[in-house]
């Protein structure tokens, strides 16, 4: 082997060593990044439209278990109301609504106190220092799963209002029951992490 060939061979070996080192460094760095994302909630986020009773849902710093679900249909509109149990004991009766079609939307609702005197029907209502404008009203058919207070299926009437900054207010009445009011906050999909539980 002449000097030129030896020089080329040595150069190739050095190049391979550098490539190998770079690959090992990249793999280690990627693994650490993935682990970091998983620790900070940046891992897989299953579709909220597939939430089922028993799943665990993280919204912000709060963890909830899905205690029951109500699925509703009105014409082309389909959405679900998932009843949440606050595992961190922050209190409050909360539910997550997931609109499936024709548009995707997530709203976290908290039931208003029963002594609230606001009633639906007016073009504008006031509650909690906010003014809400009427958005839509209607009646949907529902099917309930693990919701003791409701028949397995029936109808639900509603009046929806919207306030400043994305604030929501809704009035709902299932079957022959009276109106129940809740105020809501629209969520971005990256604010909700779903942990599906094993199905038996």
C-alpha positions in Angstrom: 0.0 0.0 0.0 1.4 3.4 -1.0 1.4 6.5 1.2 -1.7 7.9 -0.5 -3.8 4.8 0.0 -2.7 4.5 3.6 -3.6 8.2 4.1 -7.1 7.6 2.6 -7.7 4.5 4.7 -6.8 6.3 7.8 -9.1 9.2 6.9 -12.0 6.8 6.3 -11.4 5.1 9.7 -11.4 8.5 11.5 -14.5 9.5 9.6 -16.4 6.3 10.6 -15.3 6.9 14.2 -16.6 10.4 14.2 -20.0 9.3 12.6 -20.3 6.5 15.2 -19.7 8.9 18.1 -22.2 11.4 16.6 -24.9 8.7 16.3 -24.3 7.6 19.9 -24.5 11.2 21.1 -27.7 11.9 19.1 -29.4 8.7 20.4 -28.5 9.5 24.0 -29.8 13.1 23.6 -33.0 11.9 21.9 -33.7 9.4 24.6 -33.2 12.0 27.3 -35.5 14.5 25.4 -38.2 11.9 25.1 -37.9 11.0 28.8 -38.1 14.6 29.7 -41.2 15.2 27.5 -42.9 12.2 29.1 -42.1 13.4 32.6 -43.5 16.8 31.8 -46.7 15.6 30.1 -45.4 15.9 26.6 -45.9 12.3 25.7 -48.8 10.8 23.7 -52.2 12.4 24.2 -54.9 10.0 23.2 -57.9 11.6 21.4 -60.4 13.1 24.0 -63.2 12.0 21.7 -62.4 8.4 22.8 -62.7 9.0 26.5 -64.6 6.3 28.4 -65.8 5.8 31.9 -62.8 4.9 34.2 -60.2 6.8 32.2 -57.9 9.3 33.9 -57.9 12.9 32.6 -55.3 15.6 33.5 -56.4 19.2 33.0 -53.7 21.6 34.0 -52.4 20.6 37.4 -55.5 18.6 38.4 -56.2 14.9 37.8 -59.7 13.5 37.4 -61.3 10.1 37.0 -64.2 9.8 34.6 -67.1 8.7 36.7 -69.8 8.7 34.0 -70.5 9.8 30.5 -73.4 11.2 28.6 -73.4 11.1 24.8 -75.7 13.5 22.9 -77.0 13.8 19.4 -78.9 16.7 17.8 -79.0 16.5 14.0 -75.4 16.6 12.7 -74.1 17.7 16.1 -72.5 15.1 18.4 -70.9 15.7 21.8 -70.2 14.1 25.1 -70.3 15.2 28.7 -67.9 13.3 31.0 -68.5 13.6 34.7 -65.3 14.1 36.6 -64.2 13.1 40.0 -61.5 15.4 41.4 -58.8 13.1 42.6 -56.8 16.0 44.1 -59.8 17.0 46.2 -60.0 20.5 45.0 -63.8 20.3 45.3 -66.6 21.3 42.9 -68.7 19.3 40.5 -67.0 19.3 37.2 -67.5 17.8 33.7 -65.6 17.9 30.4 -67.6 18.4 27.3 -66.1 17.1 24.0 -67.8 18.2 20.8 -67.1 15.6 18.1 -68.8 17.0 15.1 -69.1 19.1 13.0 -66.4 21.0 15.0 -64.0 19.8 17.7 -64.2 21.7 21.0 -63.3 21.1 24.7 -65.0 22.9 27.5 -64.5 22.3 31.3 -67.7 23.0 33.2 -68.3 23.6 36.9 -71.9 23.4 38.2 -73.2 26.7 39.6 -74.5 26.7 43.2 -78.1 25.5 43.5 -79.2 28.8 45.1 -78.2 30.8 41.9 -81.3 32.7 40.8 -80.4 33.1 37.1 -82.8 31.5 34.6 -82.5 30.9 30.9 -84.4 32.6 28.1 -83.3 36.2 28.1 -81.0 37.6 25.3 -78.4 38.6 28.0 -77.9 37.1 31.5 -75.5 38.2 34.3 -73.7 35.8 36.6 -70.5 36.2 38.7 -69.9 39.8 37.5 -70.0 38.7 33.9 -72.6 39.4 31.2 -73.4 36.5 28.9 -75.1 36.7 25.5 -77.4 34.0 24.2 -75.7 31.8 21.6 -78.0 28.9 20.9 -80.8 26.7 22.3 -82.1 23.2 21.4 -83.0 19.7 22.4 -80.8 16.6 22.0 -81.2 12.9 22.6 -78.8 11.3 25.1 -77.6 8.0 26.2 -76.0 7.8 29.7 -73.4 5.4 31.1 -72.7 5.1 34.8 -74.8 8.1 35.7 -77.1 7.1 38.5 -79.2 10.3 38.4 -80.3 9.8 34.8 -82.4 7.2 32.9 -80.2 5.3 30.4 -81.6 7.4 27.6 -83.9 10.3 27.0 -83.9 14.0 25.9 -82.0 17.0 27.1 -83.0 20.7 26.6 -80.4 23.4 26.7 -79.7 27.2 26.4 -76.1 28.2 25.8 -74.6 31.6 26.5 -71.2 33.1 25.8 -69.2 35.8 27.7 -66.0 37.8 27.3 -62.7 35.9 27.0 -64.3 32.7 25.9 -66.4 32.3 29.1 -69.4 30.0 28.8 -72.6 29.6 30.6 -75.1 26.8 30.0 -78.5 25.7 31.3 -79.5 22.1 30.9 -82.6 20.1 31.8 -82.6 16.3 31.4 -86.1 14.7 31.0 -88.6 16.4 33.2 -86.0 17.7 35.7 -85.5 21.4 36.2 -82.8 23.6 34.8 -79.2 23.2 36.1 -76.7 25.9 35.4 -72.9 25.6 34.8 -70.2 28.0 33.8 -67.4 26.8 31.5 -64.0 27.6 30.2 -62.9 26.5 26.7 -59.7 24.5 26.6 -57.0 23.9 24.0 -56.4 20.3 23.1 -52.8 20.5 24.6 -54.3 21.3 28.0 -56.0 17.9 28.3 -54.1 14.6 28.7 -56.0 11.4 28.6 -54.8 8.2 30.2 -57.0 5.3 29.0 -57.5 2.5 31.5 -57.6 -1.2 30.6 -61.0 -2.4 29.4 -62.3 -5.6 31.0 
